[in-house]
Amino acid sequence: MQAFPRTRLKILSHQLVYPAWQLVDGPRNSRLRTCSFLLKILDQVLSEANKVKLVIFDLDGTLIDTAPDLAYSMDLVMQELELPKQGVSKVRRHIGNGVRRLVEDVMSSELQNAPDEEAVDKALDAFIGHYHEHLVRQSRLYPGVSRCLQGLHSSGIKLACVTNKAKAFTEPLLAHFRIDEYFDLVLSGDSLPKKKPDPFPLTHACQQFAVEVADCVMVGDSSNDILAARNAGIRSVCMSYGYSDAETVKQLKPDVVLGSCAELMDLL
């Protein structure tokens, strides 16, 4: 896996240019000016060659804290099923694999046996209705997200949102928080035949922009994000404020762990 290159490139530039000091004729000041000029040119060339060209973001737990509304909607379903409510702390553990898996996993946690397909279908229909109604009741952008997206977009970096969330929920969320304008591509859980942790959505995004995987970064908070990036050969950034606990993040071994979008801007 290729490391983030900026610091290493600067060191390499100095290692290549300053030996030229011995090869340049003339006074000291002239030699300094020549080497300085060469250093600037080489830094520019190497930096451009290794520039991040595409950043792929997860949605839930990375850009938007959607857990409160997912939990609220799920608890309405549990109440209708005469099962105990779960609350945010329990429901958030099951976020990231799409709403059907969320409903099935939460139901299973309170049933002695796994629910059958018909029971899951009915609960899912009820959940979808509740979630449509309460999609942005308490959900919020994480601090610094808008500024980060705006800065990356303005710098010319392509941005994609790749989530396992259904399109019916993804697009209204992005639009509500006014961050949809920053994304050049949005892939939801039902946009393609495969979804994370399969690498296909990530490699598909790269292909859409004719970007090599070495020039791409995946930013997420879960095992699905990190595993998809690893399987695609893409560098991964795990946001520690998301829905994975510290031990899970440690086991995932992403390339970088960050605590804020401000740190992400500094990195890229």
N, C-alpha and C positions, 0 to 999 in steps of 0.2 A: 504494500500500500504506500503510495507516494505521500510524503509528509507535506504540511503546509510550507510553501517554499520561500517566503519573503526573506527571513533572516539568513537562511542558508545561501540564497542567491547573492546577498550583499557580501557575505564572506568570500564566496567564490569569485565575485567580481574583483575584489581587492587582491586575491591570490593570483589572478590572471594578469591584472594590469600592472601592479607595482614592480614585478620583475622587469617590465619594459623600461623602467628607470635606467637600467644599466645599458640599454640599447639606444637611448635618445641622446644625440649630440647637442651641445650648446650649454649656455649658462644654466645655473640651478633653477632660476625662475621660469625659464623657457621649458625646462624638463618637467617642472611641476605643472605648468599649464597644459602641456601635452598629455601627461598621465591623468590629470584631472578630467580632461576632455574625453579621453578614452574610457575612463571609469564611468562617466555619465552615459556614454553611448552603450557600453556593455550592460550597465544596470538596466537601461531602458529596454534593450533587446531581450535580455533574460527575463525581466519582469513581464513583458508582454507575452512571451512564449509560455509562461507558466501562470498566467492570470486566470482566476476563477471566472468562468464564462456563464455558468448556470448554477443557481442555488435552488434546490428542491425543498420545500417546507411541508411538514406534516401539519395537520389542522388542530385536532383536539389535543390539549395538553402542551401544545407548542406555540400556536398563534392565539388561540382562544381557550379560555377556561370554560368548557361546556358542561362540566360535571354537575353543577347545581341543577340545571334544567333536565339533563338526562336522568338524574336521580329522582327529581320531582315527578317526572312523567312515569318513571318505572314504579315509583311508590304508589301512584294512582292505580296502576295495573295490579300491583300486589294487593292493594286494598280491595279491589274488585274481586280478586281471586281468594280473598279472605286469608291471605298470607301476611306474615310480618313485614312491615316496611323496612327498607335497608338503609336509607340515608346516603349522603354523599360519600362518606368514608368507605363504605362497602361497595357501592356501585362503581366508583372510580377505578377499582381494581379490574373491572371487566370491560373498560372502555378501550377501543382501538381495533376491534375485529368486526365492526359493523353492527347494526342494531339487532339483527336476528340473533347473532351470537350473544349479544348483551342480554337480551330477554331470556334466552335459553339458559345462560349461565346463572343469572340471578334467580330464576325460578328453581333451577337444580339445587342451588345452595340451601333452599328451604324445603325441598321435597325429599322423601326417602329414596325414591327412584326417579330417574331422569324423565322429564315430561315427554309424552308422545308428540308426534308431528302435528296432530290436530290441535292439541292444547297449545303448542308453541305458536301455531298459525293464528289462533284466536287472540292470544296474548299479544302477539306482534301487531295485529291489526289495531288493537286497543292502544298499544304504545304509540304507534305511528300517529294516530289521531291526537293523543295527548301531547306528543312532542311537537307536532305542527302548531298546536295552539300555544305552547309554552316555550317555543324555540329560543327566544331571547328574553325570557323572564328575569333570569339572574346571570346569564352568561356574560363574560366580559373579556375584552382584550387583555393580554398580559402587558405589563408596563414596557414601554419602549418599542412595541411591535410596529406601530404605524411609522414612527420615525425611522426605524431600521429598514422597513420595506421601501419607504420613500427614498432613503439614501442609496440603497443598493440599486434600485430602479433607475435613479438619476445618474448613477455612475456607468450605466450601460450594461450591467449584469442582467441576464435573463432570469426571470423568476417563475417557478412553477409551484403549484400546490398539489400534492399527491396524498390523498387521504382514503381510508377505507370507509368513510362515511358516505351514505347515499347522496346522489346528486340533488335530490329533492330537499335535503337539509344543508348541503355544502354551499350551494350558490346563494340561498337567502342569507345565510350567516355571513359570508364574505361581503355581500352587498350591504347588509344592515350595519356592519362595522366600517364600511367604506374603505375596505382594503382590496376589493375585487379589481380595482383599476390598476393595481401594481403587478398583477399576475398575467404573464403572457400565455399561460397554459394552466388549466385546472382539470385534474383527473380524479374522479370520485371512485368509490368502491364498486360502482356498477357501470363505470365507463369502459372498462376493458375486461377480457375474459379472465384475467388473473389480477390479484391484488397483493399488497404487502402481507407477509414477508417475501413473497416471490419477487425477484428482481425485475420482472418484466415491466411494471409501470415506470420504474426509474430509467431503465434502458430505452423504453419507448419515448420518454420525455427527452432524453439526450438526442435520440434520432430526429425528433421533431425540429430541433434547432441545429442539427448537424454538429453537435458538440461531443467531443471525446469524453469518456467517463473520467479520465484523468483531470479534466477541466471542470468537473462538477462536484458539488458538495451536497450531501443530504443532511437536513436539520430536523431532528425529531426528538421524541422523549421516550419511546418504547422499544421493546425487543423487535417488533415488526419493522420499525424504521432502521435500526442498526443492522439487523440481519439482511434486510433487503439491500441496503447499501453495500454491505460486505460481499454479498453474493453477486452484486453487479460490478464490483471493483471500484466503487465510489467511496470517497472519503466521508466519514460520518462525524456529525456534531450532535451530542446529546445534551438537551437542555435539562438541567437538574431540577427545575421548578415544576416539571410535568408530573405525570401520573405513575412513574416508576419510582420505587423507593431507592435509597442510596445503595443498598446491597445489590439490587437488580442492575443498576447502572454500572456498578463495579464489575459484575459478572459479564456484562455485555461487551466490555472493553472497546468502547467507541474510540475513534482517533482523538477526539477532544471532548471534554465536558465543560460546559459553560453555565453560568448562573443568570445571565441576562442577555437581552438583545443588544445592549450597548457593547458587551464583550464580543458579540458576534461581528458587529461592525468593525471593531478594532482588528479582529482576526482576519477579516476579508479585505 
